[in-house]
Amino acid sequence: MASKKWYRLDNAAKVFPSVSNRKRSNVFRLAFEMKELVDPLLLQKAVDITINRFPMLDVRLRKGFFWYYFENNEADPILSKETPHLCQAFEDYRETNGFLFRLSYFEKRIALEVFHSLSDGAGGLELLKSIVFTYLQLRDVHFSSSKGVLTENDEIIMEEAQDSFYTHSNLHLKKGPKDDRALKFKTPLYDDDWVGIIIGTAKVDQIKKLAEKYSCTITELLGAIVLYSASKNIHLFETKKRDFKLLIPVNLRRFFSSKSLRNFSLFVLTSMKLDDKKTFEDIVSIVKSDLKEELQKEKLQARFTATVKIEQNMLMRLAPRFIKELALKIGYHWMGDIINTFSLSNLGGVTLPDEMQEYVEKIVFCNGASVSFPLNLGVISYQNTITIAFTSNMIAKSIQRDFFRFLTKEGVEVMIEHNDLEV
């Protein structure tokens, strides 16, 4: 009997199996809202076909003596009907046949939830695009081109399985000073790990026009509105005089040549003390200045090189897995949990083949909420539609309310959807 193929986890992925649990799932979600009802039988067939194109994602998580590792999964992916509970932790892998993603459907929606140890938003998007492309083919949609989508006819290249953190690290670079502790929310949470989602849908050209008004990018604009809205709701936070720190994940494929389908993203930070004295223009200026400083290739490289150095440390390499897990939990607490308040993840614009555009209405992206990050924001654009999705396990919704009120007062037309519980 031939031995199964196995893969090391990438540098960023190694931490997630050790620190994830029911209250910190580290799961993100992508959903395609279709223009027609979904046929579950064809969708199941589509994922069965598509997963063969993605061997790096066709895996199950295994425990080794030194590290967790991925092993080729010979089972079939399971398609399920969507439940109301979003971005829940992967606790019982029997529910997914061992896969680190969930594919679900509901009426006109096809959704993919991914455990961050498997991939980042960019990698998850490639998988979902391919599944939907194959699904439409099975519905007898004829494509003139598959440009922008990885299909079963595209060659599988070795670089897709690359740990790009390791490939692009520079051991001569030194990481900057340690980050300070961040301001944290202090407000009641939902019971039973419920994740509420509030989605605002707007026109990209209206958001662009508003960004141009304040001479900033869309991400800088949305980040500034988050800070502005938080400053109007100081009562939701602890009383300590710490900075509100906004974490913004960055797709490193923008800066380094990589076709990896694994994790290759890194966060940058913008921060400020919350008060009602700063104008919105003041806040935009802070965000722009911080991101200009943070988004430098060498600085980004130095940050992920620091984690590669830790992994390559001889003592760390020789330590058994249970010792590594303890070290990773401590490291995640000090270098992740306590230095961030809120995350804003913008996957940018998605381009699909012309024939797919006739069937896809919009795309939604969001991250799960946790005790450490009870409120997050996920953004993605498709055609002239931008979806702005707040996920939260907090009962209070005033930051989301003030965020969307700001947009509407500035002339942006926003349609709101939500799944929130009545409390």
C-alpha positions in Angstrom: 0.0 0.0 0.0 1.5 3.4 -1.1 2.1 5.9 1.7 -0.1 9.0 1.7 1.3 12.3 0.6 1.8 14.8 3.4 2.7 18.5 3.7 4.2 20.7 6.4 1.9 23.5 7.6 3.1 26.9 6.4 4.7 29.4 8.9 1.4 31.2 9.6 -0.7 28.0 9.7 1.3 26.4 12.5 -0.2 28.5 15.2 -3.9 28.0 14.5 -4.4 24.3 15.6 -2.9 25.2 18.9 -4.8 28.3 19.7 -8.2 27.6 18.1 -11.3 26.5 20.1 -15.0 27.0 20.3 -14.6 30.6 21.4 -11.8 31.4 18.9 -12.5 29.6 15.7 -10.1 31.3 13.3 -12.6 30.6 10.5 -13.4 32.9 7.6 -16.3 32.8 5.2 -16.9 33.5 1.5 -20.3 33.4 -0.2 -21.4 33.7 -3.7 -25.0 35.0 -4.0 -26.3 33.5 -7.2 -29.2 34.8 -9.4 -30.9 31.4 -9.5 -31.7 28.7 -6.9 -28.8 26.4 -6.2 -29.0 22.7 -7.3 -27.4 20.8 -4.4 -26.8 17.6 -6.4 -24.9 19.5 -9.1 -23.0 21.5 -6.5 -21.9 18.3 -4.7 -20.7 16.9 -8.1 -18.9 20.2 -8.7 -16.9 20.1 -5.4 -16.0 16.4 -6.0 -14.5 17.4 -9.4 -12.9 20.6 -8.3 -11.1 19.3 -5.2 -8.9 17.2 -7.4 -7.5 20.4 -8.8 -6.4 21.6 -5.4 -4.2 18.9 -3.8 -2.9 21.4 -1.3 -6.4 22.0 0.0 -7.5 18.3 -0.3 -6.0 17.4 3.1 -6.8 16.5 6.6 -5.0 17.7 9.8 -2.8 15.1 11.6 -0.8 15.2 14.8 2.9 14.4 14.6 5.4 14.1 17.4 7.0 17.4 16.5 4.3 19.3 14.5 0.9 19.1 13.2 0.9 18.2 9.5 -1.4 17.8 6.5 -2.1 14.4 4.9 -3.9 13.8 1.6 -7.6 13.2 2.3 -9.0 10.3 0.3 -12.6 11.0 1.5 -15.1 13.1 -0.4 -16.0 16.6 0.6 -19.4 17.0 2.2 -22.0 19.5 1.0 -24.4 20.6 3.6 -27.4 22.9 3.9 -26.4 26.1 5.6 -27.1 26.6 9.3 -27.7 29.9 11.0 -24.4 29.5 12.9 -21.6 31.2 11.0 -17.9 30.6 11.2 -18.0 28.0 13.9 -14.9 26.2 15.0 -13.8 22.9 13.4 -14.1 20.7 16.4 -15.6 17.4 15.1 -13.8 16.7 11.7 -16.2 13.8 11.1 -18.8 16.5 10.1 -16.6 17.5 7.2 -15.0 14.1 6.4 -11.7 15.5 7.8 -11.6 18.5 5.4 -10.7 21.9 6.8 -13.4 23.7 4.9 -17.2 23.6 4.8 -19.2 24.0 1.7 -22.9 24.8 2.2 -25.9 26.2 0.3 -29.1 28.0 1.0 -31.6 29.0 -1.7 -29.4 31.1 -4.0 -26.3 31.1 -1.9 -23.1 29.0 -2.1 -20.8 29.5 0.9 -17.4 28.3 1.8 -16.0 28.4 5.4 -12.3 27.8 5.8 -10.1 27.1 8.8 -7.2 29.6 8.6 -4.6 26.8 9.1 -5.5 25.7 5.6 -5.3 29.0 3.7 -6.0 32.7 3.8 -8.8 34.6 2.1 -7.0 34.7 -1.3 -6.6 31.0 -1.3 -10.1 30.3 -0.2 -11.4 32.6 -2.9 -9.6 30.6 -5.6 -11.2 27.4 -4.4 -14.7 28.8 -4.3 -14.4 30.5 -7.7 -13.4 27.1 -9.2 -16.2 25.3 -7.5 -18.8 27.8 -8.8 -17.2 27.7 -12.3 -17.5 23.9 -12.4 -21.0 24.0 -11.0 -22.1 26.4 -13.8 -20.4 24.1 -16.4 -22.5 21.2 -15.0 -25.6 23.4 -15.5 -24.6 23.6 -19.2 -23.2 27.1 -19.1 -20.6 27.4 -21.9 -17.6 29.5 -21.2 -15.5 31.3 -23.9 -12.7 31.7 -21.4 -11.8 30.6 -17.8 -9.5 33.6 -17.3 -9.2 34.4 -13.6 -10.3 30.9 -12.4 -8.2 27.8 -11.8 -10.0 24.9 -13.4 -9.4 21.2 -13.8 -7.8 21.9 -17.2 -5.1 24.2 -15.6 -1.8 22.6 -14.8 -1.1 22.2 -11.1 2.2 23.9 -10.3 4.5 23.3 -7.4 4.4 26.9 -6.3 0.7 26.6 -5.3 1.9 24.5 -2.3 4.8 26.8 -1.5 5.4 28.2 2.0 6.0 31.7 0.7 6.9 33.0 4.1 9.9 30.7 4.1 10.7 31.3 0.5 10.7 35.1 0.8 12.2 35.5 4.3 15.4 37.4 4.7 17.3 36.3 7.8 19.4 39.5 7.8 16.4 41.7 8.6 15.4 42.6 12.1 11.9 43.1 13.3 11.0 46.5 14.7 10.1 47.3 18.4 7.5 45.3 20.2 3.8 46.5 19.9 2.0 47.9 22.9 -1.1 46.5 24.4 -4.3 47.5 22.7 -7.7 48.8 24.0 -10.2 46.0 24.4 -14.0 45.8 24.2 -15.8 45.4 27.5 -19.4 44.7 26.7 -21.9 41.7 27.0 -21.6 38.9 24.4 -24.2 36.6 23.0 -24.5 33.1 24.6 -23.7 29.9 22.7 -21.0 31.5 20.5 -23.6 33.1 18.2 -22.0 35.2 15.5 -24.2 38.0 14.2 -23.6 39.4 10.8 -24.6 42.8 9.4 -24.0 43.3 5.7 -24.0 46.7 4.0 -24.2 46.6 0.2 -23.2 49.7 -1.7 -21.9 50.8 -5.1 -18.2 50.8 -5.6 -18.2 54.0 -7.6 -20.0 55.8 -4.7 -17.4 54.5 -2.2 -14.5 55.5 -4.6 -16.0 59.0 -4.9 -16.1 59.4 -1.1 -12.5 58.1 -0.8 -11.4 60.6 -3.4 -13.1 63.4 -1.4 -10.8 62.5 1.5 -7.8 61.8 -0.7 -7.4 58.2 0.5 -7.9 54.6 -0.6 -11.0 52.6 0.0 -9.3 50.6 2.8 -8.0 53.8 4.4 -11.5 55.3 4.2 -13.3 52.3 5.8 -10.6 52.1 8.5 -11.0 55.7 9.3 -14.8 55.3 9.6 -14.3 52.4 12.0 -12.1 54.5 14.2 -14.5 57.4 13.9 -17.4 55.2 14.9 -15.5 53.6 17.8 -14.7 57.1 19.1 -18.4 57.8 19.4 -18.9 54.6 21.5 -16.2 54.8 24.1 -18.6 53.3 26.6 -18.1 49.9 24.9 -14.5 49.7 25.9 -12.4 49.2 29.0 -11.4 52.4 30.8 -7.7 51.9 30.4 -5.9 54.7 28.4 -4.7 52.5 25.6 -4.8 52.9 21.8 -7.6 51.4 19.7 -5.6 49.3 17.4 -7.0 48.4 14.0 -5.5 45.3 12.4 -5.5 45.2 8.6 -4.4 41.9 7.0 -2.4 42.5 3.8 -2.1 40.0 0.9 1.7 39.7 0.6 1.3 38.4 -3.0 1.0 42.1 -3.9 4.6 42.6 -2.7 6.3 39.3 -3.4 6.0 37.0 -6.4 3.9 34.1 -5.2 1.2 31.8 -6.6 0.8 30.0 -3.2 -2.7 28.8 -2.3 -1.6 28.6 1.3 -1.4 31.4 3.9 0.6 34.4 2.6 -0.8 37.4 4.4 0.3 39.6 7.2 -1.4 42.3 9.3 -0.4 45.9 9.6 -1.7 48.3 12.3 -3.1 51.8 12.6 -4.0 53.1 16.0 -5.1 56.1 18.0 -6.6 57.1 21.4 -10.4 57.3 21.3 -11.8 60.7 22.0 -14.4 63.1 20.5 -12.0 65.9 19.7 -10.6 64.5 16.5 -12.4 65.4 13.3 -12.9 62.7 10.6 -10.2 64.5 8.5 -7.8 64.1 11.5 -8.5 60.4 11.7 -8.0 59.9 7.9 -4.6 61.6 8.2 -3.6 59.2 11.1 -4.7 56.1 9.1 -2.9 57.3 5.9 0.3 58.0 7.8 0.3 54.7 9.7 -0.3 52.6 6.6 2.3 54.5 4.5 4.8 53.6 7.2 3.6 50.0 7.6 3.2 49.1 4.0 6.8 49.0 3.1 8.1 45.8 1.5 11.2 45.5 3.7 9.3 46.2 6.8 6.7 43.5 6.0 9.5 41.1 5.1 11.2 41.8 8.5 8.0 41.0 10.3 7.3 37.6 8.8 11.0 36.8 8.8 10.9 37.1 12.6 8.4 34.3 12.9 10.4 32.2 10.4 13.4 32.6 12.7 11.4 31.4 15.7 10.4 28.3 13.7 13.9 27.6 12.6 15.3 27.9 16.2 17.0 24.6 17.0 15.4 24.3 20.5 11.9 25.0 18.9 12.5 22.4 16.2 13.6 19.7 18.6 10.8 20.3 21.2 7.9 17.9 21.1 4.5 19.1 19.8 3.0 19.6 23.3 5.8 22.0 24.2 5.5 23.9 20.9 1.7 24.2 21.5 2.3 25.8 24.9 4.8 28.2 23.4 2.5 29.1 20.5 -0.4 29.8 22.9 1.8 32.1 24.9 3.2 33.8 21.8 -0.2 34.2 20.2 -1.5 35.9 23.4 1.4 38.4 23.5 1.9 39.0 19.8 -1.7 38.6 18.6 -4.5 38.9 21.1 -3.4 41.7 23.3 -2.0 44.0 20.7 -5.1 44.3 18.5 -8.6 45.7 19.1 -10.4 45.1 15.7 -9.7 43.7 12.3 -10.6 45.1 8.9 -9.9 42.7 6.1 -10.4 43.9 2.5 -10.0 41.2 -0.2 -10.4 43.8 -2.9 -12.0 43.4 -6.3 -13.0 40.0 -7.8 -13.0 39.5 -11.5 -14.9 36.6 -13.0 -15.3 35.3 -16.6 -18.1 37.1 -18.5 -20.4 34.1 -18.4 -20.1 33.7 -14.6 -21.1 37.3 -14.2 -24.5 36.5 -15.7 -25.1 34.1 -12.8 -23.4 35.7 -9.8 -25.2 38.6 -8.1 -22.7 39.5 -5.4 -19.9 38.1 -3.2 -19.7 38.4 0.6 -16.6 37.9 2.8 -16.3 37.9 6.6 -14.2 36.6 9.5 -15.5 34.9 12.6 -15.8 36.7 15.9 -14.1 35.7 19.1 -13.7 36.7 22.8 -10.5 38.5 21.8 -11.9 40.0 18.6 -15.7 40.3 19.2 -16.2 42.7 16.3 -14.6 42.4 12.8 -15.1 43.8 9.3 -14.8 41.9 6.0 -14.9 43.7 2.7 -15.0 42.5 -0.9 -15.9 44.0 -4.3 -17.4 42.5 -7.4 -18.4 44.4 -10.5 -19.9 47.7 -9.1 -21.0 46.1 -5.8 -19.0 46.3 -2.5 -20.2 44.3 0.5 -19.2 45.5 3.9 -19.8 42.7 6.5 -19.5 43.2 10.2 -19.4 40.0 12.2 -19.8 40.2 16.0 -20.6 38.2 19.1 -21.4 41.4 21.0 -25.0 42.4 21.7 -24.3 46.1 21.2 -24.5 47.2 17.6 -23.9 51.0 17.9 -20.5 51.0 16.1 -22.1 49.2 13.1 -25.0 51.7 13.2 -22.7 54.7 13.3 -20.5 53.3 10.6 -23.3 53.0 8.1 -24.9 56.3 9.2 -21.6 58.0 8.3 -21.7 56.5 4.8 -25.4 57.4 4.2 -24.8 61.0 5.5 -22.0 61.3 2.9 -24.4 60.3 0.2 -23.6 56.6 -0.2 -26.7 54.4 -0.7 -26.4 51.3 1.6 -28.7 48.3 1.7 -28.5 46.5 5.1 -29.1 42.8 5.8 -28.6 41.0 9.1 -29.1 37.8 11.0 -29.1 39.3 14.5 -30.9 37.8 17.4 -33.5 39.8 19.4 -32.1 40.2 22.9 
